[in-house]
Each structure stands twice: as C-alpha cells, then as structure tokens.
Amino acid sequence: MGMLVNGIWHDDEPLMTGSDGSFVRPESGFRDRVTRNGTSGFKAEAGRYYLITAPSCPWAHRTVLMRKLKGLADTIPILESDLPKGQGWAYSRGFDDLRPVNGIFHVHQVYSAARSGFTGRATVPVLWDRQSRTIVNNESSEIIRMLNSEFDDFGDAALNLYPEPIRSVIDETNTFVYDAINNGVYRCGFARTQAAYEDSFRKLFAALDSLEARLRRQRYLAGDRFTEADLRLFPTLVRFDAVYYSHFKCNLRRLADYYNLSNYTRDIYQVPGVAETVDIPRIKLGYYGGMRNLNPSGIIPLGPELDFAAPHDRGRLAKAA
C-alpha cells in the first residue's frame, strides 16, 4: 500500500494489526476545521478549498455525496483519482501549483506540501486549503460535518443531515455502523489470523441482520428522514456485493439476500444526484487492481450484475413531514 517516511515515499507498508492479528485503522493526522465565521482560522469561502478523493474509497465517497447533496459543486472543486494506483492514489492532473511528476500526480504530494517530512499513510479524502497551502482535515466523518453546515452561505442551507433533535440517535447509529460494518468489512479483509477474521465476520453479519430488522420498521436508520447516518452507511452497502463479498471474504450473505437492506440501498441510490457519485467499474478497479496484497493477479471480476435503479418499496414506510 505504501506510505511516506520523513517525506519520502516507500512502497512497502505493513498493515497495522493488533496482537490478535486484527486490522487496526490508523488515526487521521489532520484535524482542523473550516467554520462559517472563520474563528477556527479556516473560513468557509467559495473556491478556497479543494476536495481530493478517489472513486473506489468509501470514506472519500461520503464527502463526495455530502458535497453533491448540499449543492456545493461550484463552491468546492474536486479532484478524483483517475489512474491506477502507483505510489498510492494517482491522478492525471494536479491543481494550483501542485503538478504531476513524470505525468502522474500522487496524493502523497499533497501531504508533503502540507507538512515537509510527513510520516504516515497518504489517504483520501483530503480537504485542502488553497490559501494557506495546507491540509485542513483528512478525516471523512469530520469533513462531512463541515460540508453539512459550515458552507450554508453557498449551498443548500435547507438540507441538514445532522438535525439537533435526533443527534444522539445519529451518533449512536454511526458508532455501531462504523465499528461493525464500515470498518468491519476491512477488518475481515485485512485480518491476519483466522480468529480475528471470524470475530469480525460474525460481528459484521450480526450488525447487518440488526439493520435489516430496523429497516423493516422504518425507512431510514434514524427514523423517517434521511440523515448523516444513512449517508455514512450507503458507500459500504453499494460496494458490498461487487467487492466485499468476495475480495474481503464477507461471503455469508450478499446484500441482495437482505430484502430491506437491498431495497434501502436502491432507495438512496435513486435520490437525485446520488447515482452520479457511484462508479462500480472504477470501484472494482480500485480494490481488485489496487490491492495486490489481496489479489496478486490484478484480475478484475466481470460480475456481479447489479441494478441499483430497479424499483424499491421503501415508499410504503413513513416519510419525513
């Protein structure tokens, strides 16, 4: 997977694992915040920030979704990976004074520009401040909160995916979903012992079973309205049958085998603008072609057949007023 060490790229990067062989996700290293009034040092302004992403990455997908739904496309330009992984995420172009080297721009160049001598993984998403030439934040859960509220002078202020009356429900759901499902699929795929894999596998499907039951009663995770909790779950679900079922050995059941979860996924996919953020061929390329440690041949499977545009029945459940 590769990483920067003292600002120098190294192709080999051992996965972080616990003593039991379980995958441990590194903490994000940039945790500043854009605010509407600028008291944080980073003021919400049109054109000031760049969002750097990759279509296969579910963590980046969250931010792309929020940007799309909030109507911020003209406020925050985006750079999406469009080349096979080389030294990490790769792009055919850069932006501003950050330019390709030998025809390829890598996201690790952004990290080195922000902090010379940086040591760590060069991940996406990245929220880059063009004015001070630094990374504001590379933690997806925090970036989507900023996009949800701090840029309301430029986007759709009427859409609030983190409404105060149900924040506790959203937060509790986010914690559950992240631990068992969002990160759970990676804990299955990157486990280094059979016991660690089996523990994550059982936890993942117990969580999916629980959400299947919840979605039998209500249209969305936090009740009768689409919220941040749904936005955070969707990128994992839309990748499940194409990637996680086989590539990460999450093969007890497909998403298609869950009646409510599969209908729920189609419901969200068919929200105006969401389908434009989903590119299954590029998602499969990023995983099967970009994770040679799990797929040494680099062969990308042709299946499965997926139709997220097929009808769903979620309208039978109560909608928000």
C-alpha positions as CSV (number, residue, x, y, z in Angstrom):
1,M,0.0,0.0,0.0
2,G,2.9,2.3,0.6
3,M,3.5,5.3,2.9
4,L,5.6,8.4,3.4
5,V,8.5,8.3,5.8
6,N,10.1,11.6,6.5
7,G,8.6,12.9,3.3
8,I,9.9,10.1,1.1
9,W,7.6,7.6,-0.5
10,H,8.1,3.9,0.4
11,D,6.2,1.2,-1.5
12,D,6.1,-1.2,1.4
13,E,3.9,-0.5,4.3
14,P,3.0,-3.2,6.8
15,L,-0.7,-3.2,7.8
16,M,-1.3,-2.2,11.4
17,T,-2.5,-5.1,13.4
18,G,-3.3,-5.9,17.0
19,S,-1.7,-8.7,19.0
20,D,-4.5,-10.9,17.9
21,G,-4.0,-10.3,14.2
22,S,-6.9,-7.9,13.8
23,F,-6.7,-4.9,11.5
24,V,-6.2,-1.5,13.2
25,R,-7.0,1.6,11.3
26,P,-4.5,4.4,11.8
27,E,-5.8,7.7,13.1
28,S,-6.2,10.6,10.7
29,G,-3.4,13.2,11.2
30,F,-5.0,16.5,10.2
31,R,-8.0,17.5,12.3
32,D,-8.5,21.3,11.8
33,R,-11.9,22.6,11.0
34,V,-13.5,25.1,8.5
35,T,-16.0,27.3,10.2
36,R,-18.7,29.6,8.8
37,N,-17.3,32.7,10.6
38,G,-13.6,31.7,10.3
39,T,-12.9,31.6,14.1
40,S,-11.0,28.3,13.5
41,G,-8.5,30.0,11.2
42,F,-10.2,28.4,8.2
43,K,-13.2,30.5,7.0
44,A,-15.8,28.9,4.7
45,E,-15.3,30.7,1.3
46,A,-16.2,29.7,-2.2
47,G,-13.2,28.4,-4.2
48,R,-10.8,28.4,-1.2
49,Y,-10.8,24.7,-0.6
50,Y,-10.2,21.6,-2.7
51,L,-11.6,18.2,-2.0
52,I,-9.2,15.3,-3.1
53,T,-10.9,11.9,-3.4
54,A,-10.9,8.6,-5.1
55,P,-14.0,6.9,-6.6
56,S,-13.3,3.4,-5.1
57,C,-12.7,4.7,-1.5
58,P,-15.9,4.6,0.7
59,W,-14.5,7.1,3.1
60,A,-14.0,9.6,0.3
61,H,-17.4,8.7,-1.2
62,R,-19.0,10.1,2.0
63,T,-17.6,13.5,1.3
64,V,-18.5,13.4,-2.4
65,L,-22.0,12.6,-1.5
66,M,-22.4,15.4,1.0
67,R,-20.9,17.9,-1.4
68,K,-23.3,16.7,-4.1
69,L,-26.4,16.8,-1.9
70,K,-25.6,20.1,-0.4
71,G,-25.2,21.7,-3.8
72,L,-21.5,22.7,-3.2
73,A,-20.1,21.6,-6.6
74,D,-19.4,25.2,-7.6
75,T,-18.0,26.1,-4.2
76,I,-15.6,23.3,-3.6
77,P,-13.7,22.0,-6.6
78,I,-12.9,18.3,-6.6
79,L,-10.0,16.1,-7.7
80,E,-10.9,12.4,-8.2
81,S,-8.3,9.7,-8.8
82,D,-8.5,8.6,-12.4
83,L,-5.3,6.5,-12.8
84,P,-4.4,3.0,-11.4
85,K,-2.7,3.2,-8.0
86,G,1.1,3.8,-8.2
87,Q,2.6,5.5,-5.2
88,G,-0.9,5.4,-3.6
89,W,-3.8,7.3,-5.2
90,A,-2.8,8.6,-8.6
91,Y,-4.2,11.4,-10.9
92,S,-3.7,12.5,-14.4
93,R,-3.6,16.2,-13.3
94,G,-2.8,18.2,-10.2
95,F,-4.1,21.6,-9.2
96,D,-2.8,25.1,-8.5
97,D,1.0,24.8,-8.1
98,L,0.8,21.1,-7.2
99,R,1.7,19.4,-10.5
100,P,2.2,15.9,-11.9
101,V,5.7,14.4,-11.8
102,N,6.5,12.4,-14.9
103,G,2.9,12.7,-16.0
104,I,1.4,11.4,-12.7
105,F,0.2,13.3,-9.7
106,H,0.0,11.4,-6.4
107,V,-1.9,12.3,-3.3
108,H,1.2,12.0,-1.2
109,Q,2.5,15.1,-2.8
110,V,-0.4,17.0,-1.1
111,Y,0.7,15.6,2.3
112,S,4.4,16.6,1.7
113,A,3.3,20.1,0.6
114,A,1.3,20.4,3.8
115,R,4.0,19.1,6.1
116,S,7.5,18.6,4.9
117,G,8.9,15.4,6.4
118,F,5.5,13.9,6.9
119,T,5.4,10.3,8.0
120,G,2.3,8.3,7.6
121,R,-0.3,7.0,5.0
122,A,-1.4,9.4,2.3
123,T,-5.2,8.7,2.4
124,V,-8.3,10.3,0.9
125,P,-10.4,12.3,1.4
126,V,-8.3,15.4,1.9
127,L,-9.7,18.9,2.4
128,W,-7.0,21.2,1.2
129,D,-6.8,25.0,1.9
130,R,-5.6,26.7,-1.2
131,Q,-5.0,30.0,0.6
132,S,-2.6,28.7,3.3
133,R,-1.4,25.7,1.3
134,T,-2.1,23.1,3.9
135,I,-4.4,20.2,4.7
136,V,-7.3,21.2,6.9
137,N,-8.6,17.8,7.5
138,N,-8.3,14.2,6.3
139,E,-11.0,12.6,8.5
140,S,-14.1,11.9,6.5
141,S,-16.5,12.0,9.4
142,E,-15.4,15.5,10.3
143,I,-15.3,16.7,6.7
144,I,-18.9,15.8,6.1
145,R,-20.0,17.7,9.2
146,M,-18.3,20.8,7.8
147,L,-19.9,20.4,4.5
148,N,-23.3,19.9,6.1
149,S,-23.3,23.2,8.0
150,E,-20.4,25.5,7.6
151,F,-20.9,26.3,3.9
152,D,-24.6,27.0,4.1
153,D,-24.0,30.5,2.7
154,F,-23.1,28.8,-0.6
155,G,-25.1,25.6,-0.7
156,D,-28.5,24.2,0.2
157,A,-29.0,25.6,3.8
158,A,-32.4,23.9,3.9
159,L,-30.8,20.4,3.9
160,N,-29.5,19.5,7.3
161,L,-28.4,15.8,7.7
162,Y,-27.4,16.3,11.3
163,P,-30.6,17.8,12.9
164,E,-30.2,18.6,16.6
165,P,-33.4,16.8,17.8
166,I,-32.0,13.4,16.7
167,R,-28.3,13.9,17.0
168,S,-28.0,11.3,19.8
169,V,-29.7,8.7,17.6
170,I,-27.4,9.5,14.7
171,D,-24.3,9.4,16.8
172,E,-25.2,6.1,18.4
173,T,-26.0,4.6,15.0
174,N,-22.8,6.0,13.4
175,T,-20.7,4.3,16.2
176,F,-22.4,1.0,15.7
177,V,-22.3,1.1,11.9
178,Y,-18.6,2.2,11.8
179,D,-17.3,-0.4,14.1
180,A,-19.2,-3.4,12.8
181,I,-19.9,-2.6,9.1
182,N,-17.9,0.4,7.6
183,N,-14.7,-0.7,9.3
184,G,-15.9,-4.2,9.8
185,V,-15.5,-5.2,6.2
186,Y,-11.9,-4.1,6.3
187,R,-11.3,-6.0,9.5
188,C,-12.4,-9.1,7.6
189,G,-10.4,-8.4,4.5
190,F,-7.2,-7.4,6.3
191,A,-7.3,-9.8,9.3
192,R,-4.0,-11.7,9.8
193,T,-5.3,-14.6,11.8
194,Q,-8.3,-16.9,11.4
195,A,-9.7,-16.0,14.8
196,A,-9.5,-12.2,14.1
197,Y,-11.3,-12.8,10.7
198,E,-14.0,-14.9,12.2
199,D,-14.7,-12.5,15.0
200,S,-15.0,-9.6,12.6
201,F,-17.1,-11.7,10.2
202,R,-19.6,-12.7,12.8
203,K,-19.8,-9.1,14.1
204,L,-20.4,-7.8,10.6
205,F,-23.3,-10.1,9.8
206,A,-24.9,-9.7,13.2
207,A,-24.9,-6.0,12.6
208,L,-26.4,-6.4,9.1
209,D,-29.1,-8.6,10.5
210,S,-29.8,-6.0,13.1
211,L,-30.2,-3.2,10.5
212,E,-32.3,-5.5,8.3
213,A,-34.8,-5.7,11.2
214,R,-34.6,-2.0,11.9
215,L,-35.3,-1.1,8.3
216,R,-38.4,-3.4,8.3
217,R,-39.9,-0.8,10.7
218,Q,-38.7,2.5,9.4
219,R,-37.5,4.0,6.1
220,Y,-34.1,5.3,7.4
221,L,-31.6,4.4,10.1
222,A,-32.6,7.3,12.4
223,G,-36.3,7.2,11.7
224,D,-38.4,8.7,8.9
225,R,-35.8,11.1,7.4
226,F,-32.6,10.6,5.5
227,T,-29.6,11.7,7.7
228,E,-25.9,11.6,8.0
229,A,-26.2,8.0,9.4
230,D,-27.6,6.9,6.0
231,L,-25.0,8.8,4.1
232,R,-22.3,7.0,6.0
233,L,-23.7,3.5,5.6
234,F,-24.5,3.8,1.9
235,P,-21.0,3.7,0.5
236,T,-20.3,0.4,2.2
237,L,-23.6,-1.2,1.1
238,V,-23.3,-0.1,-2.5
239,R,-19.8,-1.8,-2.7
240,F,-20.8,-4.9,-0.8
241,D,-21.8,-7.4,-3.5
242,A,-19.2,-6.1,-6.0
243,V,-16.2,-6.0,-3.7
244,Y,-16.6,-7.0,0.0
245,Y,-18.5,-10.3,-0.6
246,S,-15.6,-11.8,-2.4
247,H,-12.5,-9.6,-2.1
248,F,-12.8,-9.2,1.6
249,K,-14.3,-12.7,2.2
250,C,-17.6,-11.3,3.6
251,N,-19.5,-14.1,2.0
252,L,-22.1,-15.4,4.4
253,R,-24.8,-13.4,2.6
254,R,-24.9,-10.9,-0.3
255,L,-26.6,-7.5,0.1
256,A,-29.1,-8.9,-2.4
257,D,-30.1,-11.6,0.1
258,Y,-31.3,-8.9,2.5
259,Y,-34.8,-7.7,1.4
260,N,-34.9,-4.5,3.4
261,L,-31.2,-3.5,3.1
262,S,-31.2,-4.0,-0.6
263,N,-34.4,-2.0,-1.1
264,Y,-33.0,0.7,1.2
265,T,-29.8,0.9,-0.9
266,R,-31.7,1.3,-4.1
267,D,-33.9,4.0,-2.4
268,I,-30.8,6.1,-1.6
269,Y,-29.1,5.4,-4.9
270,Q,-32.2,6.8,-6.6
271,V,-32.1,10.1,-4.7
272,P,-31.3,12.8,-7.4
273,G,-27.6,13.2,-7.7
274,V,-26.5,10.1,-5.8
275,A,-26.1,7.8,-8.8
276,E,-23.6,10.2,-10.3
277,T,-21.3,9.5,-7.3
278,V,-21.3,5.7,-7.9
279,D,-19.0,4.2,-10.5
280,I,-18.9,0.4,-10.0
281,P,-16.2,-0.3,-12.7
282,R,-13.8,2.2,-11.0
283,I,-14.7,0.9,-7.6
284,K,-13.7,-2.6,-8.6
285,L,-10.6,-1.3,-10.3
286,G,-9.5,0.4,-7.1
287,Y,-10.0,-2.7,-5.0
288,Y,-9.1,-5.7,-7.2
289,G,-6.5,-3.8,-9.3
290,G,-5.1,-1.7,-6.4
291,M,-4.8,-4.2,-3.6
292,R,-2.3,-6.6,-5.0
293,N,-1.7,-8.0,-1.5
294,L,-5.2,-9.5,-1.6
295,N,-5.4,-10.0,-5.4
296,P,-1.9,-10.6,-6.8
297,S,-3.0,-11.2,-10.3
298,G,-4.8,-7.9,-10.5
299,I,-7.6,-9.6,-12.5
300,I,-10.9,-7.6,-12.1
301,P,-14.1,-9.8,-12.0
302,L,-16.7,-9.0,-14.6
303,G,-19.6,-9.6,-12.2
304,P,-21.9,-9.4,-10.4
305,E,-24.8,-8.0,-12.2
306,L,-26.2,-5.1,-10.2
307,D,-29.2,-2.9,-10.8
308,F,-29.5,-0.1,-8.2
309,A,-32.0,1.6,-10.5
310,A,-34.5,-1.2,-10.1
311,P,-37.8,-0.3,-8.3
312,H,-37.9,-0.4,-4.5
313,D,-40.7,-0.4,-2.0
314,R,-39.4,2.0,0.7
315,G,-42.2,4.5,-0.1
316,R,-44.5,2.2,1.9
317,L,-42.9,3.5,5.1
318,A,-43.5,6.9,6.7
319,K,-41.7,9.8,5.2
320,A,-40.5,13.0,6.9
321,A,-43.1,15.7,7.1
